[in-house]
Amino acid sequence: MTAPITTHYEQFLHLLAGEPADPAGAGPVRARYGERPGPAGGTEPVVLSRDEWIRNQIDLTLALDRLLTSDDVVVSATPYELSFIGAEVDRVIEMVGASVISVGTSRTICPMPRLLQLIEHYGATALVCPPSFAAELTGLAVAQGRRPADSTIRSIIAVGEACSTERLDRIGAAWTAATSALYGTPSTPTVAVACEHGTLHVCDHWLRAEVHDGPRGELLLDGVPTGELVELDPDGRRCACGAAGPVLVPLGSLTAAVTGPGGPVSAVDVERIVFAERGLAPHFACDVRAGVFHVTCAVAGAEPVRDGAVQRSIRDRIRDAYGVDAEIAIVDVNDWSTATS
């Protein structure tokens, strides 16, 4: 008798986890393989058990069930290669009952111009993607003479990147769309989900989230460092929704933060200052060199900012708020791709 297909499947899973095949069933069973950035550069493997994989999907399904309906056509522009989030989002959209168009983020088979065509042709109503992807799509639509606000997109769900609410609101305004965010790490794709007020709450019925030495610092999940900078229950405030789960504010990678007088400062902190400025497009790029934030943002028509007054104002407000230095460049939105390449 030939072995059942499940036996071959189990052997394959053991190989993915780097374990010897164990027909007797002893030892851990792994369900999904991925990779995450390593602390010293490069990548390192990560695996999820079946139970972990299913729990992540259940929490995300409950969250998206508040945002999507069976009438929605959802574009999923999320990472797939060696990550968990793309596969999870696809499964969850299907469980909610909505239709899904999976385009990924590699831009090979479906470059952005093709994506805009798909949105128009199929009347897509929701977009799940990283904030930077949504901003770039906005710029391309405008460059093609389209008005994003007139499109069928009515909901944008940000995943895969830390983003300030100020910037996310700017993205939503460009599309006249409601916005929300989800938060996960490369090892745990669903860490915190948004309530009806848009506040992120830790899925604490199965995850223990901690930050040592105050509300801001490295996120520990079940005692394991994640390399992610967050705030937990900032200012001790509770959400108006009444949920018991801790409020979580993502701040990006710990390695991308700068140490200021009050502790670590992130690109999300800088975003909050930048997008208090009127007239900026939702584009934003930021990296750290020698302890200084180097920020590039965009505006439609760069003439009004060439005297440097806006840049100086943003730089001074960042220094006043966080005690760190920043260099600010503002480019015409049409020059964005060359300015940040």
C-alpha positions in Angstrom: 0.0 0.0 0.0 1.3 3.4 -0.9 1.8 5.9 2.0 -1.0 8.4 2.5 -0.3 11.9 1.1 -0.3 13.2 4.7 2.8 11.1 5.5 4.7 12.8 2.7 3.4 16.2 3.8 4.7 15.6 7.4 8.1 14.5 6.0 8.3 17.7 3.9 7.4 19.8 7.0 10.2 18.2 9.0 12.6 19.0 6.1 11.5 22.6 6.1 12.2 22.9 9.8 15.7 21.4 9.4 14.6 18.3 11.4 15.0 14.6 10.4 11.8 13.0 9.1 10.1 11.2 12.0 7.3 8.9 10.9 6.5 8.0 14.5 5.4 11.6 15.1 7.8 12.4 17.9 9.2 16.0 18.2 7.7 19.3 17.1 5.6 19.5 14.0 6.1 22.7 11.9 3.7 24.1 9.5 5.3 27.1 7.8 8.8 28.3 7.0 9.9 31.9 6.6 12.9 34.1 7.2 13.5 37.3 9.1 16.3 39.8 9.2 19.2 38.7 11.4 20.7 40.9 14.1 24.1 40.9 12.4 22.7 41.3 8.9 21.5 38.7 6.5 18.5 36.5 7.4 17.7 33.7 9.7 15.0 31.0 9.5 11.8 31.1 11.4 9.0 28.5 11.6 5.4 28.5 12.8 3.6 25.5 14.2 0.2 24.7 12.8 -1.4 26.0 16.0 0.5 29.3 15.8 -0.3 29.7 12.2 -4.0 29.1 12.7 -4.2 31.4 15.8 -2.6 34.2 13.8 -5.2 33.7 11.0 -8.1 33.6 13.5 -7.2 36.9 15.1 -6.7 38.6 11.7 -10.0 37.2 10.4 -11.9 38.7 13.4 -10.2 42.0 12.8 -10.8 42.2 9.1 -14.4 40.9 9.5 -15.1 44.4 11.0 -13.6 46.1 8.0 -14.6 44.0 5.0 -17.8 42.3 3.7 -18.5 39.7 1.1 -19.2 42.4 -1.4 -15.6 43.7 -1.2 -13.0 43.1 -3.9 -9.7 43.3 -2.1 -6.2 43.9 -3.6 -3.6 42.2 -1.5 -0.2 43.9 -2.3 1.6 42.2 0.5 5.0 40.5 0.7 5.0 36.8 -0.1 8.6 35.6 -0.6 9.8 33.8 2.6 7.3 35.8 4.8 4.0 35.0 6.5 1.9 38.1 6.0 1.0 37.7 2.3 -0.2 34.1 2.6 -2.1 35.0 5.8 -3.8 38.0 4.4 -5.0 36.0 1.4 -6.5 33.2 3.5 -8.1 35.7 5.9 -9.8 37.6 3.0 -11.2 34.4 1.7 -12.5 33.4 5.2 -14.2 36.8 5.5 -15.9 36.0 2.2 -14.5 38.8 0.1 -12.9 38.4 -3.3 -9.1 38.8 -3.4 -6.7 39.9 -6.1 -3.2 38.8 -5.0 -0.6 41.0 -6.6 2.3 40.8 -4.1 5.0 43.5 -3.9 7.7 42.1 -6.3 6.2 44.2 -9.2 7.4 41.6 -11.8 4.2 40.0 -13.0 2.0 42.9 -11.8 3.9 46.3 -11.9 2.0 49.3 -10.5 0.5 50.5 -13.8 -1.0 47.1 -14.2 -2.4 47.2 -10.6 -4.1 50.5 -11.3 -5.7 48.9 -14.4 -6.9 46.0 -12.2 -8.4 48.3 -9.6 -10.3 50.1 -12.3 -11.4 47.1 -14.3 -12.6 45.0 -11.3 -13.9 47.9 -9.2 -11.6 47.0 -6.3 -12.9 48.4 -3.0 -10.1 47.7 -0.6 -6.3 47.7 -0.7 -4.1 45.9 1.8 -0.5 46.9 1.4 2.5 48.7 3.1 2.1 52.4 3.6 5.0 53.2 1.3 3.4 51.1 -1.5 0.1 53.0 -1.1 1.9 56.3 -1.3 3.8 55.4 -4.4 0.6 54.1 -6.0 -1.0 57.4 -5.2 1.8 59.3 -7.0 1.6 57.0 -10.0 -2.1 57.5 -10.3 -1.8 61.2 -10.2 1.1 61.2 -12.8 -1.2 59.2 -15.1 -3.9 61.8 -14.9 -6.1 59.8 -12.6 -7.8 61.0 -9.5 -7.3 58.5 -6.7 -10.2 60.1 -4.8 -12.5 59.1 -7.7 -11.5 55.4 -7.7 -13.5 52.6 -6.2 -11.1 52.1 -3.3 -12.8 52.9 -0.1 -10.6 51.1 2.5 -6.9 51.0 2.9 -5.4 48.5 5.4 -1.7 49.2 6.2 0.5 46.2 6.9 4.2 45.4 6.9 5.6 48.8 8.0 5.3 51.0 11.0 3.4 54.2 10.1 2.2 57.2 12.0 -1.5 57.9 12.1 -0.7 61.3 10.6 0.8 59.8 7.5 -1.9 57.1 7.2 -4.5 59.8 7.4 -2.7 61.7 4.5 -2.8 58.5 2.4 -6.5 57.9 3.2 -7.3 61.5 2.2 -5.7 61.1 -1.2 -8.1 58.1 -1.9 -11.1 59.4 0.1 -10.7 56.0 1.9 -11.0 54.9 5.5 -7.7 53.7 6.8 -6.6 51.2 9.5 -3.5 49.3 10.4 -2.5 45.8 11.5 0.7 45.0 13.3 2.9 41.9 13.2 6.6 40.9 13.3 8.4 38.7 10.8 8.0 35.8 13.3 4.4 36.5 14.4 2.3 38.0 11.6 -0.6 39.0 13.9 0.5 40.7 17.1 -2.0 43.5 17.4 -5.2 44.3 15.5 -7.3 47.5 15.3 -10.5 48.0 17.2 -13.4 50.1 15.9 -11.6 53.2 17.0 -8.5 52.3 14.9 -6.4 51.6 18.0 -4.1 48.6 17.9 -4.6 46.1 20.7 -2.2 43.2 21.5 -3.8 39.8 21.0 -3.1 39.0 24.6 -5.4 36.0 24.9 -2.4 34.0 23.6 0.5 36.5 23.4 2.3 38.1 26.3 3.7 41.4 25.2 6.2 43.3 27.3 8.6 46.3 27.2 11.2 46.6 29.9 12.0 49.9 31.6 9.0 52.0 30.7 6.3 52.1 28.1 8.7 52.5 25.1 11.4 50.0 24.2 12.0 46.7 22.5 9.0 44.5 22.2 9.2 41.1 23.9 6.7 38.4 22.9 6.5 35.7 25.5 9.8 36.8 26.8 11.6 36.7 23.4 13.1 39.9 22.0 11.8 40.9 18.6 14.1 43.7 17.6 11.0 45.9 17.2 10.6 49.3 18.9 7.1 49.9 20.3 5.1 51.8 22.9 2.8 49.8 25.2 -0.1 51.6 26.8 1.5 55.0 26.1 0.8 57.6 28.8 -1.2 54.9 30.6 -4.2 55.6 28.6 -6.9 53.0 27.8 -8.8 52.9 24.6 -12.4 54.1 24.4 -13.5 50.7 23.0 -13.0 49.2 26.5 -10.9 46.3 25.3 -8.5 44.8 27.9 -5.7 44.1 25.4 -2.7 46.5 25.8 -2.6 49.4 23.3 0.4 49.0 21.1 2.1 51.8 19.0 4.6 50.4 16.4 7.7 52.4 16.0 9.8 50.3 13.5 13.0 48.4 13.9 15.1 49.1 17.0 18.2 49.2 14.9 16.7 52.1 12.9 16.2 54.3 16.0 18.4 57.1 17.3 19.0 57.6 21.0 17.7 61.0 22.2 17.7 62.6 25.6 14.4 60.9 26.4 15.2 57.5 25.0 15.0 55.9 21.5 13.5 58.1 18.7 12.1 56.4 15.6 11.2 57.3 12.1 7.6 57.2 13.1 8.3 59.9 15.6 9.8 62.0 12.8 6.8 61.2 10.6 4.5 62.7 13.1 6.4 66.0 12.9 6.7 65.9 9.1 3.0 65.3 8.4 1.9 68.1 10.7 3.1 70.2 7.7 0.3 71.0 5.3 0.7 70.3 1.6 3.0 67.4 1.7 2.2 64.3 -0.3 2.0 61.0 1.6 5.5 59.9 0.5 8.2 59.5 3.1 11.6 58.0 3.2 14.0 58.0 6.2 17.3 56.5 7.1 19.8 57.0 9.8 23.4 57.9 9.1 25.9 58.8 11.9 23.0 59.3 14.4 21.2 61.8 12.1 17.8 61.2 10.5 17.9 61.8 6.7 14.4 62.4 5.6 13.0 62.8 2.1 9.4 63.9 1.5 7.5 65.2 -1.4 5.2 68.0 -2.5 3.2 68.6 -5.7 5.4 71.5 -7.2 8.6 72.0 -5.2 8.9 75.8 -5.9 7.3 76.9 -2.6 9.9 74.9 -0.6 13.1 75.8 -2.4 13.9 78.6 -0.1 14.4 76.1 2.7 12.0 77.6 5.2 9.8 74.5 5.4 12.8 72.2 5.8 14.2 74.4 8.6 10.9 74.5 10.3 10.5 70.7 10.3 14.2 70.2 11.4 13.8 72.6 14.3 10.5 71.0 15.5 12.1 67.5 15.4 15.0 68.8 17.5 12.7 70.6 19.9 10.5 67.6 20.4 13.1 64.8 20.6 16.5 66.4 20.9 17.9 64.7 17.8 19.1 66.0 14.5 17.5 65.6 11.1 18.3 66.6 7.5 15.2 67.3 5.5 14.9 67.1 1.7 11.6 68.0 -0.1 11.3 67.0 -3.8 8.6 67.3 -6.4 6.4 64.3 -6.2 7.1 63.6 -9.9 10.8 63.2 -9.0 10.2 60.8 -6.1 11.5 57.6 -7.7 14.8 59.1 -8.7 15.2 61.1 -5.4 14.9 57.9 -3.3 16.6 55.3 -5.5 
